[in-house]
């Protein structure tokens, strides 16, 4: 079993240089670091190996994006 790993399912991902790729994708996070982004059908065996599988219903996964806006003061 892959310890301290999280698997996220995403419809689309934003790559480091801003390129948007259409999926679906599985994104493997190991100890807080993205280690693999791959097409969903090529990573199905990884699902059973992870500690957690976050079934995130996200349309767009943008690693590192922080939304710092607020509503009211």
Secondary structure, DSSP 8 states (H G I E B T S, - for coil): -EEEEEEEEEEEEE-TTS-EEEEEEEEEEETTEEEEEEEGGG-GGGGGGEEEEEEEEES-B-TT------S--
